[in-house]
Amino acid sequence: MVKKNNKEVLELILEKMGQPKDAYDRVTDRAGHDLRYAIDSTKLREELGWEPQFTNFEAGLEDTIKWYTDHQDWWKAEKEAVEANYAKNTKKVLK
């Protein structure tokens, strides 16, 4: 199994989306900041007979990016609302 840290995954996402690998802002780690994610799918496989659709991380990532690109109507309005709320609350804190 190949392991990738969050920075490597972020840079791969940016690359797959045609962006420079450094097109992000680095922030200071905070308490509880996730360093990595992992899953043990043993129960899913044994009890439900589940099998992953993708076994190649990059292929799965490309498919996920394509799905979100093709289905912006599913997430875009919610993203804009969250960002607007964040901006509003940030202004209150900075005053």
LUMVOKE-318930 format. One record per atom (N, C-alpha, C): residue number from 1; residue in three letters; atom name; x, y, z. Coordinates in Angstrom, 3 decimals, always signed. Atoms other than C-alpha are relative to their C-alpha. Layout:
REM residues N
{num NUM residu Ala atome CA px X py Y pz Z}
...
This chain:
REM residues 95
{num 1 residu Met atome N px +0.834 py -1.190 pz +0.000}
{num 1 residu Met atome CA px +0.000 py +0.000 pz +0.000}
{num 1 residu Met atome C px +0.870 py +1.242 pz +0.000}
{num 2 residu Val atome N px -0.726 py -1.266 pz +0.070}
{num 2 residu Val atome CA px +1.277 py +3.428 pz -0.936}
{num 2 residu Val atome C px -0.683 py +0.995 pz +0.925}
{num 3 residu Lys atome N px +0.552 py -1.000 pz -0.915}
{num 3 residu Lys atome CA px +0.824 py +6.063 pz +1.747}
{num 3 residu Lys atome C px +0.345 py +1.384 pz -0.508}
{num 4 residu Lys atome N px -0.207 py -1.388 pz +0.393}
{num 4 residu Lys atome CA px +0.407 py +9.743 pz +0.967}
{num 4 residu Lys atome C px -0.457 py +0.894 pz +1.144}
{num 5 residu Asn atome N px +0.444 py -0.931 pz -1.036}
{num 5 residu Asn atome CA px +0.276 py +12.606 pz +3.433}
{num 5 residu Asn atome C px -0.941 py +1.034 pz -0.627}
{num 6 residu Asn atome N px +0.986 py -0.970 pz +0.485}
{num 6 residu Asn atome CA px -2.267 py +15.435 pz +3.156}
{num 6 residu Asn atome C px +0.582 py +0.953 pz -1.037}
{num 7 residu Lys atome N px -0.644 py -0.926 pz +0.943}
{num 7 residu Lys atome CA px +0.195 py +17.742 pz +1.369}
{num 7 residu Lys atome C px +0.154 py -0.667 pz -1.362}
{num 8 residu Glu atome N px -0.161 py +0.719 pz +1.264}
{num 8 residu Glu atome CA px +0.919 py +15.112 pz -1.276}
{num 8 residu Glu atome C px -1.336 py -0.157 pz -0.721}
{num 9 residu Val atome N px +1.328 py +0.151 pz +0.610}
{num 9 residu Val atome CA px -2.801 py +14.510 pz -1.843}
{num 9 residu Val atome C px -0.481 py +1.338 pz -0.546}
{num 10 residu Leu atome N px +0.394 py -1.337 pz +0.459}
{num 10 residu Leu atome CA px -3.501 py +18.255 pz -2.090}
{num 10 residu Leu atome C px +0.719 py +0.360 pz -1.295}
{num 11 residu Glu atome N px -0.767 py -0.339 pz +1.195}
{num 11 residu Glu atome CA px -0.709 py +18.721 pz -4.622}
{num 11 residu Glu atome C px -0.420 py -0.861 pz -1.190}
{num 12 residu Leu atome N px +0.481 py +0.873 pz +1.073}
{num 12 residu Leu atome CA px -1.983 py +15.750 pz -6.643}
{num 12 residu Leu atome C px -1.350 py +0.489 pz -0.528}
{num 13 residu Ile atome N px +1.299 py -0.552 pz +0.412}
{num 13 residu Ile atome CA px -5.515 py +17.215 pz -6.680}
{num 13 residu Ile atome C px +0.224 py +1.236 pz -0.873}
{num 14 residu Leu atome N px -0.278 py -1.208 pz +0.776}
{num 14 residu Leu atome CA px -4.153 py +20.562 pz -7.878}
{num 14 residu Leu atome C px +0.546 py -0.352 pz -1.379}
{num 15 residu Glu atome N px -0.568 py +0.427 pz +1.281}
{num 15 residu Glu atome CA px -2.100 py +18.835 pz -10.572}
{num 15 residu Glu atome C px -1.080 py -0.557 pz -0.926}
{num 16 residu Lys atome N px +1.053 py +0.614 pz +0.809}
{num 16 residu Lys atome CA px -5.111 py +16.801 pz -11.775}
{num 16 residu Lys atome C px -1.002 py +1.045 pz -0.504}
{num 17 residu Met atome N px +0.924 py -1.059 pz +0.394}
{num 17 residu Met atome CA px -7.128 py +20.031 pz -11.950}
{num 17 residu Met atome C px +0.682 py +1.073 pz -0.847}
{num 18 residu Gly atome N px -0.707 py -0.928 pz +0.863}
{num 18 residu Gly atome CA px -4.495 py +21.770 pz -14.060}
{num 18 residu Gly atome C px +0.518 py +1.242 pz +0.697}
{num 19 residu Gln atome N px -0.483 py -1.132 pz -0.784}
{num 19 residu Gln atome CA px -3.314 py +24.058 pz -11.281}
{num 19 residu Gln atome C px +1.448 py -0.244 pz +0.429}
{num 20 residu Pro atome N px -1.358 py +0.197 pz -0.530}
{num 20 residu Pro atome CA px +0.223 py +24.685 pz -10.015}
{num 20 residu Pro atome C px -0.058 py -0.752 pz +1.333}
{num 21 residu Lys atome N px -0.024 py +0.794 pz -1.235}
{num 21 residu Lys atome CA px +1.189 py +22.314 pz -7.209}
{num 21 residu Lys atome C px +0.077 py +0.862 pz +1.261}
{num 22 residu Asp atome N px -0.134 py -0.872 pz -1.168}
{num 22 residu Asp atome CA px +1.828 py +25.298 pz -4.932}
{num 22 residu Asp atome C px -1.141 py +1.020 pz +0.094}
{num 23 residu Ala atome N px +1.129 py -0.947 pz +0.021}
{num 23 residu Ala atome CA px -1.558 py +26.998 pz -5.500}
{num 23 residu Ala atome C px -0.881 py -0.152 pz +1.242}
{num 24 residu Tyr atome N px +0.753 py +0.072 pz -1.250}
{num 24 residu Tyr atome CA px -2.566 py +26.874 pz -1.844}
{num 24 residu Tyr atome C px +0.739 py +0.801 pz +1.059}
{num 25 residu Asp atome N px -0.591 py -0.737 pz -1.113}
{num 25 residu Asp atome CA px -1.963 py +28.785 pz +1.368}
{num 25 residu Asp atome C px +0.282 py -0.966 pz +1.139}
{num 26 residu Arg atome N px -0.383 py +0.841 pz -1.132}
{num 26 residu Arg atome CA px -0.111 py +27.015 pz +4.142}
{num 26 residu Arg atome C px -0.490 py +0.667 pz +1.274}
{num 27 residu Val atome N px +0.471 py -0.530 pz -1.281}
{num 27 residu Val atome CA px -1.669 py +27.448 pz +7.574}
{num 27 residu Val atome C px +0.681 py -0.765 pz +1.131}
{num 28 residu Thr atome N px -0.587 py +0.639 pz -1.174}
{num 28 residu Thr atome CA px -0.353 py +26.663 pz +11.032}
{num 28 residu Thr atome C px -0.911 py -1.135 pz +0.454}
{num 29 residu Asp atome N px +0.785 py +1.114 pz -0.516}
{num 29 residu Asp atome CA px -1.429 py +23.282 pz +12.328}
{num 29 residu Asp atome C px -0.725 py +0.423 pz +1.265}
{num 30 residu Arg atome N px +0.777 py -0.286 pz -1.203}
{num 30 residu Arg atome CA px -4.100 py +23.444 pz +14.993}
{num 30 residu Arg atome C px -0.214 py -1.318 pz +0.750}
{num 31 residu Ala atome N px +0.264 py +1.200 pz -0.796}
{num 31 residu Ala atome CA px -4.941 py +21.029 pz +17.781}
{num 31 residu Ala atome C px -1.067 py -0.842 pz -0.691}
{num 32 residu Gly atome N px +0.960 py +0.887 pz +0.640}
{num 32 residu Gly atome CA px -6.705 py +18.028 pz +16.312}
{num 32 residu Gly atome C px +0.081 py -0.008 pz -1.510}
{num 33 residu His atome N px -0.169 py -0.059 pz +1.447}
{num 33 residu His atome CA px -5.506 py +18.814 pz +12.785}
{num 33 residu His atome C px +0.340 py -1.403 pz -0.511}
{num 34 residu Asp atome N px -0.229 py +1.335 pz +0.541}
{num 34 residu Asp atome CA px -5.693 py +15.608 pz +10.753}
{num 34 residu Asp atome C px +1.289 py -0.029 pz -0.808}
{num 35 residu Leu atome N px -1.242 py +0.164 pz +0.753}
{num 35 residu Leu atome CA px -2.334 py +14.453 pz +9.498}
{num 35 residu Leu atome C px -0.168 py -1.012 pz -1.124}
{num 36 residu Arg atome N px +0.255 py +0.997 pz +1.033}
{num 36 residu Arg atome CA px -3.677 py +11.505 pz +7.522}
{num 36 residu Arg atome C px -1.362 py -0.631 pz +0.265}
{num 37 residu Tyr atome N px +1.265 py +0.715 pz -0.097}
{num 37 residu Tyr atome CA px -6.779 py +9.446 pz +6.895}
{num 37 residu Tyr atome C px +0.252 py -1.442 pz -0.415}
{num 38 residu Ala atome N px -0.166 py +1.411 pz +0.344}
{num 38 residu Ala atome CA px -7.066 py +5.677 pz +6.769}
{num 38 residu Ala atome C px -1.334 py -0.710 pz +0.214}
{num 39 residu Ile atome N px +1.209 py +0.792 pz -0.157}
{num 39 residu Ile atome CA px -9.790 py +3.060 pz +6.463}
{num 39 residu Ile atome C px +0.386 py -1.473 pz +0.029}
{num 40 residu Asp atome N px -0.129 py +1.455 pz -0.009}
{num 40 residu Asp atome CA px -9.948 py -0.594 pz +7.370}
{num 40 residu Asp atome C px -1.335 py -0.522 pz -0.523}
{num 41 residu Ser atome N px +1.247 py +0.426 pz +0.644}
{num 41 residu Ser atome CA px -12.526 py -2.057 pz +4.997}
{num 41 residu Ser atome C px -0.316 py -1.478 pz +0.230}
{num 42 residu Thr atome N px +0.193 py +1.429 pz -0.247}
{num 42 residu Thr atome CA px -12.379 py -5.583 pz +6.452}
{num 42 residu Thr atome C px -1.472 py -0.348 pz +0.217}
{num 43 residu Lys atome N px +1.413 py +0.307 pz -0.279}
{num 43 residu Lys atome CA px -15.948 py -5.521 pz +7.835}
{num 43 residu Lys atome C px -0.870 py +0.205 pz -1.235}
{num 44 residu Leu atome N px +0.769 py -0.248 pz +1.221}
{num 44 residu Leu atome CA px -17.315 py -4.014 pz +4.633}
{num 44 residu Leu atome C px +0.147 py -1.162 pz -0.975}
{num 45 residu Arg atome N px -0.275 py +1.100 pz +0.931}
{num 45 residu Arg atome CA px -15.680 py -6.761 pz +2.600}
{num 45 residu Arg atome C px -0.608 py -1.314 pz +0.498}
{num 46 residu Glu atome N px +0.416 py +1.295 pz -0.539}
{num 46 residu Glu atome CA px -16.456 py -9.684 pz +4.907}
{num 46 residu Glu atome C px -1.499 py -0.095 pz +0.253}
{num 47 residu Glu atome N px +1.410 py +0.068 pz -0.380}
{num 47 residu Glu atome CA px -19.955 py -8.795 pz +6.092}
{num 47 residu Glu atome C px -0.956 py +0.429 pz -1.105}
{num 48 residu Leu atome N px +0.889 py -0.502 pz +1.046}
{num 48 residu Leu atome CA px -21.354 py -6.964 pz +3.070}
{num 48 residu Leu atome C px +0.440 py -0.390 pz -1.409}
{num 49 residu Gly atome N px -0.486 py +0.388 pz +1.315}
{num 49 residu Gly atome CA px -19.246 py -8.343 pz +0.234}
{num 49 residu Gly atome C px +0.432 py +1.176 pz -0.860}
{num 50 residu Trp atome N px -0.389 py -1.201 pz +0.723}
{num 50 residu Trp atome CA px -18.146 py -4.848 pz -0.700}
{num 50 residu Trp atome C px +1.388 py -0.158 pz -0.605}
{num 51 residu Glu atome N px -1.303 py -0.082 pz +0.649}
{num 51 residu Glu atome CA px -15.273 py -4.405 pz -3.136}
{num 51 residu Glu atome C px +0.168 py +1.414 pz -0.536}
{num 52 residu Pro atome N px -0.208 py -1.369 pz +0.502}
{num 52 residu Pro atome CA px -13.709 py -1.070 pz -4.059}
{num 52 residu Pro atome C px -0.119 py +0.064 pz -1.509}
{num 53 residu Gln atome N px +0.099 py -0.224 pz +1.437}
{num 53 residu Gln atome CA px -14.503 py +0.302 pz -7.484}
{num 53 residu Gln atome C px +1.367 py +0.364 pz -0.566}
{num 54 residu Phe atome N px -1.337 py -0.417 pz +0.426}
{num 54 residu Phe atome CA px -11.009 py +1.794 pz -7.683}
{num 54 residu Phe atome C px +1.032 py -0.590 pz +0.948}
{num 55 residu Thr atome N px -1.122 py +0.463 pz -0.814}
{num 55 residu Thr atome CA px -7.824 py +0.190 pz -6.471}
{num 55 residu Thr atome C px +1.238 py +0.846 pz -0.281}
{num 56 residu Asn atome N px -1.076 py -0.927 pz +0.322}
{num 56 residu Asn atome CA px -5.596 py +2.830 pz -8.042}
{num 56 residu Asn atome C px -0.414 py +1.374 pz +0.508}
{num 57 residu Phe atome N px +0.362 py -1.261 pz -0.639}
{num 57 residu Phe atome CA px -5.626 py +5.991 pz -5.931}
{num 57 residu Phe atome C px -0.159 py +1.138 pz -1.006}
{num 58 residu Glu atome N px +0.064 py -1.108 pz +0.955}
{num 58 residu Glu atome CA px -4.894 py +8.389 pz -8.797}
{num 58 residu Glu atome C px -1.198 py -0.122 pz -0.930}
{num 59 residu Ala atome N px +1.172 py +0.191 pz +0.870}
{num 59 residu Ala atome CA px -7.589 py +6.864 pz -11.032}
{num 59 residu Ala atome C px -1.284 py +0.352 pz +0.752}
{num 60 residu Gly atome N px +1.169 py -0.338 pz -0.814}
{num 60 residu Gly atome CA px -10.110 py +7.141 pz -8.210}
{num 60 residu Gly atome C px -0.112 py +1.494 pz +0.238}
{num 61 residu Leu atome N px -0.013 py -1.450 pz -0.207}
{num 61 residu Leu atome CA px -9.076 py +10.727 pz -7.535}
{num 61 residu Leu atome C px -0.452 py +0.719 pz -1.264}
{num 62 residu Glu atome N px +0.419 py -0.609 pz +1.264}
{num 62 residu Glu atome CA px -9.452 py +11.629 pz -11.214}
{num 62 residu Glu atome C px -1.506 py -0.159 pz -0.212}
{num 63 residu Asp atome N px +1.433 py +0.234 pz +0.153}
{num 63 residu Asp atome CA px -12.934 py +10.068 pz -11.269}
{num 63 residu Asp atome C px -0.798 py +0.891 pz +0.951}
{num 64 residu Thr atome N px +0.676 py -0.857 pz -0.986}
{num 64 residu Thr atome CA px -13.915 py +11.966 pz -8.106}
{num 64 residu Thr atome C px +0.002 py +1.453 pz -0.463}
{num 65 residu Ile atome N px -0.088 py -1.378 pz +0.510}
{num 65 residu Ile atome CA px -12.695 py +15.280 pz -9.559}
{num 65 residu Ile atome C px -0.965 py +0.187 pz -1.162}
{num 66 residu Lys atome N px +0.911 py -0.077 pz +1.148}
{num 66 residu Lys atome CA px -14.612 py +14.579 pz -12.768}
{num 66 residu Lys atome C px -1.452 py +0.057 pz +0.469}
{num 67 residu Trp atome N px +1.384 py +0.011 pz -0.483}
{num 67 residu Trp atome CA px -17.805 py +13.792 pz -10.819}
{num 67 residu Trp atome C px -0.372 py +1.369 pz +0.569}
{num 68 residu Tyr atome N px +0.305 py -1.304 pz -0.590}
{num 68 residu Tyr atome CA px -17.621 py +17.027 pz -8.818}
{num 68 residu Tyr atome C px -0.020 py +1.103 pz -1.056}
{num 69 residu Thr atome N px +0.002 py -0.977 pz +1.096}
{num 69 residu Thr atome CA px -16.787 py +19.017 pz -11.965}
{num 69 residu Thr atome C px -1.290 py -0.100 pz -0.802}
{num 70 residu Asp atome N px +1.210 py +0.225 pz +0.795}
{num 70 residu Asp atome CA px -19.739 py +17.477 pz -13.812}
{num 70 residu Asp atome C px -1.292 py +0.245 pz +0.773}
{num 71 residu His atome N px +1.200 py -0.128 pz -0.837}
{num 71 residu His atome CA px -22.166 py +17.932 pz -10.880}
{num 71 residu His atome C px +0.074 py +1.223 pz +0.923}
{num 72 residu Gln atome N px -0.122 py -1.215 pz -0.810}
{num 72 residu Gln atome CA px -21.533 py +21.489 pz -9.697}
{num 72 residu Gln atome C px -1.345 py +0.447 pz +0.577}
{num 73 residu Asp atome N px +1.329 py -0.357 pz -0.506}
{num 73 residu Asp atome CA px -25.294 py +21.969 pz -9.289}
{num 73 residu Asp atome C px -0.292 py -0.689 pz +1.330}
{num 74 residu Trp atome N px +0.216 py +0.757 pz -1.228}
{num 74 residu Trp atome CA px -25.110 py +19.454 pz -6.433}
{num 74 residu Trp atome C px +0.661 py +0.668 pz +1.198}
{num 75 residu Trp atome N px -0.760 py -0.529 pz -1.120}
{num 75 residu Trp atome CA px -22.585 py +21.399 pz -4.327}
{num 75 residu Trp atome C px +0.270 py +1.509 pz -0.032}
{num 76 residu Lys atome N px -0.477 py -1.384 pz +0.131}
{num 76 residu Lys atome CA px -21.950 py +24.925 pz -5.621}
{num 76 residu Lys atome C px -0.745 py +1.002 pz +0.886}
{num 77 residu Ala atome N px +0.768 py -0.962 pz -0.811}
{num 77 residu Ala atome CA px -24.777 py +26.826 pz -3.875}
{num 77 residu Ala atome C px +0.341 py -0.154 pz +1.483}
{num 78 residu Glu atome N px -0.352 py +0.239 pz -1.407}
{num 78 residu Glu atome CA px -23.948 py +25.207 pz -0.521}
{num 78 residu Glu atome C px +1.389 py +0.551 pz +0.311}
{num 79 residu Lys atome N px -1.364 py -0.512 pz -0.179}
{num 79 residu Lys atome CA px -20.249 py +26.072 pz -0.924}
{num 79 residu Lys atome C px -0.019 py +1.520 pz +0.097}
{num 80 residu Glu atome N px +0.076 py -1.457 pz -0.013}
{num 80 residu Glu atome CA px -21.094 py +29.694 pz -1.696}
{num 80 residu Glu atome C px -0.629 py +0.513 pz +1.290}
{num 81 residu Ala atome N px +0.644 py -0.401 pz -1.249}
{num 81 residu Ala atome CA px -23.383 py +29.914 pz +1.340}
{num 81 residu Ala atome C px +0.961 py -0.144 pz +1.184}
{num 82 residu Val atome N px -0.971 py +0.215 pz -1.077}
{num 82 residu Val atome CA px -20.715 py +28.475 pz +3.639}
{num 82 residu Val atome C px +1.086 py +1.071 pz -0.044}
{num 83 residu Glu atome N px -1.047 py -1.016 pz +0.134}
{num 83 residu Glu atome CA px -18.088 py +30.860 pz +2.272}
{num 83 residu Glu atome C px -0.504 py +1.385 pz +0.385}
{num 84 residu Ala atome N px +0.578 py -1.297 pz -0.363}
{num 84 residu Ala atome CA px -20.405 py +33.866 pz +2.653}
{num 84 residu Ala atome C px -0.150 py +0.110 pz +1.516}
{num 85 residu Asn atome N px +0.159 py +0.016 pz -1.454}
{num 85 residu Asn atome CA px -21.163 py +32.895 pz +6.257}
{num 85 residu Asn atome C px +1.359 py +0.137 pz +0.686}
{num 86 residu Tyr atome N px -1.352 py -0.092 pz -0.552}
{num 86 residu Tyr atome CA px -17.454 py +32.434 pz +6.968}
{num 86 residu Tyr atome C px +0.524 py +1.427 pz -0.112}
{num 87 residu Ala atome N px -0.472 py -1.375 pz +0.210}
{num 87 residu Ala atome CA px -16.641 py +35.845 pz +5.485}
{num 87 residu Ala atome C px -0.701 py +0.964 pz +0.961}
{num 88 residu Lys atome N px +0.766 py -0.864 pz -0.903}
{num 88 residu Lys atome CA px -19.393 py +37.488 pz +7.537}
{num 88 residu Lys atome C px +0.513 py -0.148 pz +1.433}
{num 89 residu Asn atome N px -0.460 py +0.240 pz -1.371}
{num 89 residu Asn atome CA px -18.212 py +35.877 pz +10.776}
{num 89 residu Asn atome C px +1.442 py +0.424 pz +0.200}
{num 90 residu Thr atome N px -1.385 py -0.427 pz -0.092}
{num 90 residu Thr atome CA px -14.564 py +36.640 pz +10.053}
{num 90 residu Thr atome C px +0.063 py +1.518 pz +0.194}
{num 91 residu Lys atome N px +0.040 py -1.464 pz -0.136}
{num 91 residu Lys atome CA px -15.387 py +40.356 pz +9.670}
{num 91 residu Lys atome C px -0.367 py +0.383 pz +1.430}
{num 92 residu Lys atome N px +0.393 py -0.297 pz -1.385}
{num 92 residu Lys atome CA px -17.086 py +40.303 pz +13.102}
{num 92 residu Lys atome C px +1.173 py -0.200 pz +0.950}
{num 93 residu Val atome N px -1.133 py +0.307 pz -0.867}
{num 93 residu Val atome CA px -14.018 py +38.746 pz +14.714}
{num 93 residu Val atome C px +1.101 py +1.043 pz -0.154}
{num 94 residu Leu atome N px -1.082 py -0.948 pz +0.248}
{num 94 residu Leu atome CA px -11.626 py +41.210 pz +13.100}
{num 94 residu Leu atome C px -0.317 py +1.413 pz +0.461}
{num 95 residu Lys atome N px +0.370 py -1.356 pz -0.429}
{num 95 residu Lys atome CA px -13.558 py +44.303 pz +14.263}
{num 95 residu Lys atome C px +0.414 py +0.271 pz +1.412}
